[in-house]
Amino acid sequence: MNPKEYRYTKDHEWLCPEPDNKAKMGLANYAQTQLGDIVFLDLPAPGTQVEQFKKMGEVESVKAVSDLFSPASGKVLEINQSAVDEPKMVNEDPYGAGWLVKLELSDPSELEALMKIDEYNKYEAEASA
Amino acid sequence: MADTLNKTPLNEVHHQLRARMIDFAGWELPVWYTSVLEEHRTVRSAAGIFDVSDMGRVWVTGKSAGRFLDRILTRPVQQLETGSSMLNMMCLEDGGILDDLWLFRVEADRYLIVWNAAHTQQKHDWLSRWSGSYPGITIEDVSAETAMVAVQGPTVLQLKSLSSVVDLPRFGYKQTAIAGIDALVARTGYTGEDGFEMITAASDAVSLWESFIEQGVRPCGLGARDSLRLEAGMLLCGQDMDSSTNPFEADLGWLVHLDRDDFVGRKALLEIKRQGVKRKLIGFQVEGREIPRPGYQIQRSGQEVGKVTSGGYAPTLGINIGLGYVPLELSAIDTVIDIMIRSRAVPARIVNKRFYKRGV
């Protein structure tokens, strides 16, 4: 189930807003099922400035490599080192323990460009069809 | 998935299991059912079953069948005894590799070829071209009327339905009944584990498959088939070797017996051997977590020296490994090379390409 308070990109990343203009991001469930077993995460170092919908890293599964795009602009505060050490966490719990990057958002209005749950559920269903 | 893809007799079973299906050499086949890693580990620790019906199955029959096969194959078949099988190879006249194949001698004058899924028409044209001068030869492709599964892993010998074949020697085979289903069962495989491959009528394929599932054997897809064979250092034709590579540089010179009567490619292969190869297929281990994939450049001191032909994560070993061609002078064990992974040079070390060797 995709969490209803999260926002989503067309590339199947999610963003979960937190207080003080902070937000966590990660891979949506659809993305992890498409990739299969994830074995390597290349995430930006803390302090890196990222831009909305621009490449911020890479995700490698056993069968494929995929670019990771940032759902919003801002500064990388923290990366999930546990997931880097054990990437299967992203497969097992993509919306919880398998989060990827914590951001400080530079422009919270960018969230308007992301999909809300109803729109994303539809988008995901079409992608799966 | 495009409707133009070939479907094996087990296609519906794969869909019912909700496997992820992909196009493999024109066949719609499962790349995984639940997880490549779990399927891989199951074959290393227990038992898995693969639908390998994409492999072509061709009967060659007739008084001169042996002589004909000796003409088109690099390894002599006359010494192959009835009831046994061998790995063999077809080369083009210039010594390039057309395919590697398993050959079963079923009767004195009757052989079964099991070859790779790709380039089927080209290979049939090749057989027709050379069989003309051997009267009375029949070549019959039974791929569509039959199916083939592989059951692989350390616990296969304990499976009840295989009790009649546990005494088969390596590469031995017999025609027998498995769970009441007629099958040609061979002690062969492509995973680095013990196991069997079996050919049965297309109409019996689902029953045969289900009989193994009922015994707790896990369905495994192409993803695990690829990572298992790569760990075991087995080459994939069309990827690690093709018509632009010769058997000596692919480290398969042992399949080429030059000290016998003429066979297709012999003249060119003699010359290649006389001159010595300029490049060689090597195995390497990446010093890092990035995964090498087919087509990536191999560099040395900033210069391209070759290409990765196979690569991936090795689940049993927990490292990233690959195969590729490098110039002969760079092919020694422990030589350090760079793999270009998305414009980064990632160091790798040349190692024995039998990355995984099962304990005996």
HADDOCK unambig.tbl for C-alpha pairs under 7 A between the chains (distance, minus, plus):
assign (segid A and resid 36 and name CA) (segid B and resid 35 and name CA) 6.53 0.50 0.50
assign (segid A and resid 37 and name CA) (segid B and resid 35 and name CA) 6.27 0.50 0.50
assign (segid A and resid 37 and name CA) (segid B and resid 36 and name CA) 6.75 0.50 0.50
assign (segid A and resid 37 and name CA) (segid B and resid 37 and name CA) 6.72 0.50 0.50
assign (segid A and resid 40 and name CA) (segid B and resid 289 and name CA) 6.45 0.50 0.50
assign (segid A and resid 40 and name CA) (segid B and resid 290 and name CA) 6.85 0.50 0.50
assign (segid A and resid 62 and name CA) (segid B and resid 312 and name CA) 6.82 0.50 0.50
assign (segid A and resid 62 and name CA) (segid B and resid 313 and name CA) 6.34 0.50 0.50
